[in-house]
């Protein structure tokens, strides 16, 4: 099992195109840091994350996550998750994997575990690059939270780590959706596009006032709830439901992927 898992990680992180995708994710926080250094925003401009960058470089990581969460991070996760099973079928290697022998449940478990790792790595690439660029250009020191309270540098770094964990959980739920779509087709591009379109439609529906009743049930509704983790004391008002929502989506779609894949005829 561990050997199979390592092989799957090498398959994901050994591809040049995936490294290019991670590099693109890393470019955004650098652009934010350099642009802010060149032309510092007013205290009232750009939102709390952006207006606080000059006072503490850790806010570059938060601003980058805020910008990349609607599209870039979901795009990366959708591409990898859509390729997880459909890519093997498209290349004709899926039935050879199952003939090793590897049970279908174990195959899906390894695929999903690798997707969880990729979701965490993608999130940390954004946040880590933002931290390095922010500290290099603006320094650290005390962090002023959204509630107005100041905490020390290491406390602020801990809050950023909590936010990375929350974003990873949200991206893991999206990866579970992508894993399910990947079992429906042999075209990885189609599966990735389907996941990305679902994300976009969810964002659009969540922004329509007339559809506010269905908002809490949408997969993207709680993605930006990590502001709760920047208050003193910590609150779970929105983060708690966000974690529950992500857990439900993960459970439902991994189960659906298993149900679909367990009865699927593998011909390639």
C-alpha positions as CSV (number, residue, x, y, z in Angstrom):
1,X,0.0,0.0,0.0
2,X,2.8,2.4,0.9
3,X,4.7,1.6,-2.2
4,X,1.7,2.2,-4.3
5,X,1.0,5.5,-2.6
6,X,4.6,6.7,-3.1
7,X,4.3,5.7,-6.8
8,X,1.1,7.8,-7.1
9,X,2.8,10.8,-5.5
10,X,5.8,10.4,-7.9
11,X,3.3,10.3,-10.7
12,X,1.7,13.6,-9.6
13,X,4.8,15.5,-8.6
14,X,7.0,14.0,-11.2
15,X,5.2,15.6,-14.1
16,X,6.6,18.8,-15.5
17,X,3.2,20.2,-16.2
18,X,2.2,19.9,-12.6
19,X,5.4,21.7,-11.5
20,X,4.5,24.5,-13.9
21,X,1.0,24.7,-12.4
22,X,2.5,25.0,-8.9
23,X,4.9,27.6,-10.1
24,X,2.0,29.7,-11.5
25,X,0.4,29.4,-8.0
26,X,3.6,30.7,-6.5
27,X,3.8,33.7,-8.8
28,X,0.7,35.4,-7.5
29,X,1.9,36.1,-4.0
30,X,5.2,37.5,-5.4
31,X,3.2,39.8,-7.7
32,X,1.1,41.0,-4.7
33,X,4.2,41.6,-2.5
34,X,6.2,43.5,-5.3
35,X,3.1,45.5,-6.4
36,X,2.4,46.5,-2.8
37,X,6.0,47.5,-2.2
38,X,6.0,49.7,-5.3
39,X,2.7,51.3,-4.5
40,X,1.5,50.8,-1.0
41,X,-2.3,50.9,-0.7
42,X,-4.2,53.3,1.5
43,X,-5.4,51.8,4.8
44,X,-9.0,51.8,3.5
45,X,-8.2,50.4,0.0
46,X,-8.1,46.8,-1.1
47,X,-9.7,45.1,1.9
48,X,-8.2,44.2,5.3
49,X,-5.6,41.7,4.0
50,X,-4.2,44.0,1.4
51,X,-4.2,47.2,3.5
52,X,-2.4,45.3,6.3
53,X,0.5,43.9,4.2
54,X,2.8,46.9,4.8
55,X,2.4,46.4,8.6
56,X,3.2,42.6,8.5
57,X,4.4,40.5,5.7
58,X,2.3,37.5,6.8
59,X,-0.7,39.2,5.2
60,X,0.8,38.6,1.8
61,X,0.1,34.9,2.3
62,X,-3.5,35.7,3.3
63,X,-4.1,38.1,0.4
64,X,-2.7,35.5,-2.0
65,X,-5.0,32.7,-0.6
66,X,-7.9,35.2,-0.9
67,X,-7.2,35.9,-4.5
68,X,-6.4,32.4,-5.6
69,X,-9.2,30.6,-3.8
70,X,-11.9,31.5,-6.3
71,X,-10.1,30.1,-9.4
72,X,-6.4,29.2,-9.4
73,X,-6.4,26.7,-6.5
74,X,-9.7,25.0,-7.7
75,X,-8.2,24.9,-11.2
76,X,-5.1,23.1,-10.0
77,X,-7.1,20.6,-7.8
78,X,-9.7,20.1,-10.6
79,X,-7.0,19.3,-13.1
80,X,-5.2,16.7,-10.9
81,X,-8.4,15.1,-9.5
82,X,-10.0,14.9,-13.0
83,X,-6.9,13.1,-14.2
84,X,-6.7,10.6,-11.3
85,X,-8.7,7.8,-12.7
86,X,-9.7,9.0,-16.2
87,X,-6.0,9.7,-17.0
88,X,-5.2,6.0,-16.3
89,X,-8.1,4.9,-18.5
90,X,-7.1,7.3,-21.2
91,X,-3.6,6.0,-21.3
92,X,-4.7,2.4,-21.2
93,X,-2.9,1.6,-17.9
94,X,-6.0,1.3,-15.6
95,X,-6.7,-2.4,-16.2
96,X,-3.0,-3.2,-15.8
97,X,-3.0,-1.5,-12.4
98,X,-6.0,-3.7,-11.4
99,X,-4.2,-6.8,-12.7
100,X,-1.2,-6.3,-10.4
101,X,-3.4,-7.2,-8.4
102,X,-4.8,-4.0,-6.7
103,X,-8.3,-4.0,-5.5
104,X,-10.5,-1.2,-6.7
105,X,-11.1,0.1,-3.2
106,X,-7.3,0.3,-2.6
107,X,-6.8,2.0,-5.9
108,X,-9.4,4.7,-5.1
109,X,-8.0,5.1,-1.6
110,X,-4.5,5.7,-2.9
111,X,-5.7,8.1,-5.6
112,X,-7.7,10.1,-3.0
113,X,-4.8,10.1,-0.5
114,X,-2.5,11.5,-3.2
115,X,-5.1,14.2,-4.0
116,X,-5.2,15.2,-0.3
117,X,-1.5,15.6,-0.3
118,X,-1.6,17.6,-3.5
119,X,-4.3,19.9,-2.1
120,X,-2.1,20.5,1.0
121,X,1.0,21.1,-1.1
122,X,-0.8,23.6,-3.5
123,X,-2.1,25.5,-0.5
124,X,1.3,25.6,1.2
125,X,3.0,26.7,-2.0
126,X,0.7,29.8,-2.1
127,X,1.0,30.6,1.6
128,X,4.7,29.7,1.9
129,X,5.7,31.8,-1.1
130,X,3.6,34.7,0.3
131,X,5.2,34.4,3.7
132,X,8.7,34.4,2.3
133,X,8.0,37.3,-0.1
134,X,6.1,39.3,2.5
135,X,8.8,38.9,5.2
136,X,11.5,39.7,2.8
137,X,9.9,43.0,1.7
138,X,7.9,44.1,4.8
139,X,9.2,42.2,7.7
140,X,7.3,40.5,10.5
141,X,6.5,41.7,14.0
142,X,3.1,41.8,15.6
143,X,0.0,40.9,13.6
144,X,-3.2,42.9,14.0
145,X,-6.2,40.6,13.8
146,X,-9.5,41.4,12.2
147,X,-10.9,42.0,15.7
148,X,-8.3,44.7,16.3
149,X,-6.2,42.6,18.8
150,X,-2.5,42.3,18.3
151,X,-0.6,39.0,18.6
152,X,3.1,38.1,18.3
153,X,4.8,36.9,15.2
154,X,4.7,33.2,16.0
155,X,1.0,33.5,17.0
156,X,0.3,35.1,13.7
157,X,2.2,32.4,11.9
158,X,0.1,29.9,13.8
159,X,-3.1,31.6,12.5
160,X,-1.8,31.4,9.0
161,X,-1.1,27.7,9.5
162,X,-4.7,27.2,10.7
163,X,-6.0,28.9,7.7
164,X,-3.9,26.7,5.4
165,X,-5.4,23.7,7.1
166,X,-8.9,25.0,6.6
167,X,-8.3,25.8,2.9
168,X,-6.8,22.3,2.4
169,X,-9.9,20.7,3.9
170,X,-12.0,22.7,1.4
171,X,-9.8,21.7,-1.5
172,X,-10.0,18.1,-0.4
173,X,-13.8,18.2,-0.7
174,X,-13.3,19.5,-4.2
175,X,-10.8,16.8,-5.0
176,X,-13.4,14.2,-3.9
177,X,-15.9,15.7,-6.4
178,X,-13.2,15.5,-9.0
179,X,-12.4,11.9,-8.2
180,X,-16.0,11.0,-8.7
181,X,-16.2,12.8,-12.1
182,X,-13.0,11.1,-13.0
183,X,-14.7,7.7,-12.6
184,X,-17.4,8.7,-15.1
185,X,-15.2,9.2,-18.1
186,X,-12.0,8.3,-19.9
187,X,-11.3,11.9,-20.8
188,X,-9.4,13.7,-17.9
189,X,-9.8,17.1,-19.5
190,X,-13.6,16.6,-19.5
191,X,-13.6,15.6,-15.9
192,X,-11.4,18.6,-14.9
193,X,-13.6,21.0,-16.8
194,X,-16.7,19.6,-15.2
195,X,-15.3,20.2,-11.7
196,X,-14.1,23.7,-12.6
197,X,-17.5,24.5,-14.1
198,X,-19.2,23.2,-11.0
199,X,-17.0,25.5,-8.9
200,X,-17.8,28.6,-11.0
201,X,-21.6,27.8,-11.0
202,X,-21.5,27.4,-7.3
203,X,-19.8,30.8,-6.8
204,X,-22.3,32.4,-9.2
205,X,-25.3,30.9,-7.4
206,X,-23.9,31.9,-4.0
207,X,-23.7,35.5,-5.2
208,X,-27.3,35.7,-6.3
209,X,-29.5,37.2,-3.5
210,X,-32.6,35.3,-4.7
211,X,-30.8,32.0,-4.1
212,X,-29.5,32.8,-0.6
213,X,-31.6,29.9,0.8
214,X,-29.4,27.3,-1.0
215,X,-26.1,29.1,-0.3
216,X,-25.1,27.0,2.8
217,X,-25.5,23.8,0.7
218,X,-23.2,24.9,-2.1
219,X,-19.6,23.5,-2.0
220,X,-18.0,26.9,-2.2
221,X,-20.1,28.7,0.3
222,X,-17.8,28.5,3.3
223,X,-14.5,28.8,1.5
224,X,-13.8,32.3,2.7
225,X,-14.9,31.6,6.2
226,X,-11.3,31.5,7.4
227,X,-11.7,35.1,8.6
228,X,-13.0,33.5,11.8
229,X,-9.5,32.2,12.4
230,X,-8.2,35.8,12.5
231,X,-10.2,36.9,15.4
232,X,-9.5,37.0,19.1
233,X,-10.8,34.8,20.6
234,X,-11.0,32.2,17.9
235,X,-14.5,31.6,16.7
236,X,-16.1,28.7,14.8
237,X,-19.2,30.6,13.7
238,X,-18.6,30.0,10.0
239,X,-15.5,27.7,10.1
240,X,-17.4,25.0,12.0
241,X,-20.2,24.7,9.4
242,X,-17.5,25.0,6.7
243,X,-15.7,21.9,8.1
244,X,-18.9,20.0,8.3
245,X,-19.9,20.9,4.8
246,X,-16.5,19.8,3.5
247,X,-16.7,16.6,5.4
248,X,-20.1,15.8,4.0
249,X,-19.1,16.6,0.4
250,X,-16.0,14.4,0.9
251,X,-17.9,11.5,2.3
252,X,-20.7,11.7,-0.3
253,X,-18.5,11.9,-3.4
254,X,-15.8,9.4,-2.3
255,X,-18.7,7.0,-1.6
256,X,-20.2,7.8,-5.0
257,X,-16.8,7.3,-6.7
258,X,-16.5,3.9,-5.0
259,X,-20.0,2.9,-6.0
260,X,-19.4,3.9,-9.6
261,X,-15.9,2.5,-9.9
262,X,-16.7,-0.8,-8.2
263,X,-19.3,-1.6,-10.8
264,X,-17.6,-0.1,-13.8
265,X,-16.3,-2.2,-16.7
266,X,-12.7,-1.4,-17.2
267,X,-11.8,-1.9,-20.8
268,X,-8.6,0.3,-21.0
